[in-house]
Every structure is written in C-alpha cells, then in structure tokens.
Amino acid sequence: MSGRPENPLPVWRQDDGAPVSCLEKIKVLNDNYAELRQMAQDALEDGLLLGCSETQLRAALHALVDDLTNPYPTPHR
C-alpha cells in the first residue's frame, strides 16, 4: 500500500440530497464500501505484482463500476 491515509467513508445520501439517517442502513453501506475497497485494493496490488499497467488496472476497475446496473427502476427505500 502507498502509505496514504484511507479515504473517509462517504456521507450516504438519498436522491433528494438528504443524508441517510437510519443507523442500520449506514452500517450496511459502510460495511459494503469497506469490503469493496479492500477487494479493489487487493486486485490492484495483484495486477501490479503480475506486471500489469497501473493505468489499465484503474481503468478496468472504473469500467467495472460504470457497468453496474440499477435493478430498481424507481428509488428504493
């Protein structure tokens, strides 16, 4: 790892900009975020150790997120 401090957790917001206020929802969101961040960090490190371009690895991770689909056509609460 780079020695940089980890980014703080996001303030989770609803579509109208209001923060999510339910502590259980925030806990789930924070746990998912931390797990995804660690998996992405591991994938980046593995790719670098295997000789891949850092630029390409980062682009692939961005593309992966951009390709996610929302299965809920209306806001889900």
ABEGO torsion letter per residue (X at the ends): XAGBBBBBBBBBBBAAGBBBABAAAAAAAAAAAAAAAAAAAAAAAAAAAAGBBAAAAAAAAAAAAAABBBABABBBX
